[in-house]
Amino acid sequence: MAEVKLFGSWYSPISKRVEMALKLKGVEYEFIDEDLRNKSPLLFKYNPIHKKVPVLLHNGKPIAESSVIIEYIDETWEGPSILPKDPYERAMARFSRTIEEKCGVAMWKAFSSPGEEGEKAKEEAAQLLKYLEEEIKGKKFFGGENIGLVDISANFIGYWFGIFQEIAGLELLTKEKYPNLGEWIDGFINHSFVKDYLPPKDKITEVYKASAQHASSDTNQRSNFA
Ligand SMILES: N[C@@H](CCC(=O)N[C@@H](CS)C(=O)NCC(=O)O)C(=O)O
């Protein structure tokens, strides 16, 4: 049997993307929870360029970068497709993922950066959320009837950011401002496949309250949800 290991972090939405992709395909794997403030020598060995989680190890071969890993998983294992089969739709899903990624970074900055930088990030996030609001209109999931690449990738928007908003007292993403996204969020976090794999809200709150303080004094920490 193939040996699959995932170097990740239990509270990282980026690492959760890969876990969701593996679960969607029904792949068994060993999860190695990295301490992101004291990373293991193995993580440095397997991801020497970025030194970040997630890293997937498949039969001893490492793959880094969540988007690259998710596509690898989709191409390697049978099961429900994560990316659309049609080349144009696949291209569009990849494009939406880049918007979602940009939006996630802006939302994280809006949460963790004080002053002008935070205000600019809020404006940028609002514009990108508008794009996603249109994109999800009339659809159950970004992937259509089923969860796909963009849904998995947007888990930060779907779950983590709501918690961040509560911590920071922000009202950037609300059901009133973005009703379609609000519906998607409800459907996403309550989906039987997703809800069992989301880390508990109180635990995330604890980690990120500490992280937000850290981030405000360390600019390198501002774009990676850690
Ligand atoms: N672009 C990367 C981002 C990975 C990333 O930012 N990982 C964070 C956890 S969410 C990390 O390892 N942070 C620790 C660090 O930057 O030192 C991906 O999509 O895999």
The ligand as an SDF file (V2000), in Angstrom:
LIG
                    3D

 20 19  0  0  0  0  0  0  0  0999 V2000
    1.6970   29.1120   -0.5600 N   0  0  0  0  0  0  0  0  0  0  0  0
    1.8440   28.1130    0.4740 C   0  0  0  0  0  0  0  0  0  0  0  0
    1.6140   28.7880    1.8190 C   0  0  0  0  0  0  0  0  0  0  0  0
    1.9260   27.8460    2.9700 C   0  0  0  0  0  0  0  0  0  0  0  0
    1.8950   28.5740    4.3130 C   0  0  0  0  0  0  0  0  0  0  0  0
    1.8080   29.8200    4.3880 O   0  0  0  0  0  0  0  0  0  0  0  0
    2.0110   27.7880    5.3910 N   0  0  0  0  0  0  0  0  0  0  0  0
    2.0160   28.3440    6.7250 C   0  0  0  0  0  0  0  0  0  0  0  0
    0.9460   27.6860    7.5920 C   0  0  0  0  0  0  0  0  0  0  0  0
   -0.6480   28.1920    7.0730 S   0  0  0  0  0  0  0  0  0  0  0  0
    3.3700   28.0440    7.3800 C   0  0  0  0  0  0  0  0  0  0  0  0
    3.9420   27.0010    7.2240 O   0  0  0  0  0  0  0  0  0  0  0  0
    3.8420   29.0190    8.1580 N   0  0  0  0  0  0  0  0  0  0  0  0
    5.0440   28.9220    8.9060 C   0  0  0  0  0  0  0  0  0  0  0  0
    6.0760   29.9140    8.4380 C   0  0  0  0  0  0  0  0  0  0  0  0
    5.8110   30.7230    7.5310 O   0  0  0  0  0  0  0  0  0  0  0  0
    7.1670   29.9150    8.9950 O   0  0  0  0  0  0  0  0  0  0  0  0
    0.8550   26.9660    0.2210 C   0  0  0  0  0  0  0  0  0  0  0  0
   -0.2150   27.2180   -0.3470 O   0  0  0  0  0  0  0  0  0  0  0  0
    1.1780   25.8190    0.5690 O   0  0  0  0  0  0  0  0  0  0  0  0
  1  2  1  0
  2  3  1  0
  2 18  1  0
  3  4  1  0
  4  5  1  0
  5  6  2  0
  5  7  1  0
  7  8  1  0
  8  9  1  0
  8 11  1  0
  9 10  1  0
 11 12  2  0
 11 13  1  0
 13 14  1  0
 14 15  1  0
 15 16  2  0
 15 17  1  0
 18 19  2  0
 18 20  1  0
M  END
$$$$
